[in-house]
Amino acid sequence: ARWLAEGAREAVVGHDNRLHSPELAAALVAGVTATGLDVVEIGEVPTPVLYFAQAVLGEGKNFGAMVTASHNPPQYNGVKIVSAPAAPGATRSPAGI
């Protein structure tokens, strides 16, 4: 709700390589899109890639969510949520990439 109030337009969602992460990420995407935000799905990536994508794609107006349990055993999972600025020094390129 905070991101919506602050003018968020989109979210970036990624997931790790756990077998159940794609299904959880799909549920997360469905929930986020139900709020009216657009979602940029970046698929299976390391968490730092999500941080970079969130900073570059959002220009500080979005948030990122990574489905991962990090270093925990494979049967666990969770969500890391990040808001701007996530990646120090990451800026949108002049070409808008």
Disulfide bonds with the S-S distance in Angstrom:
none
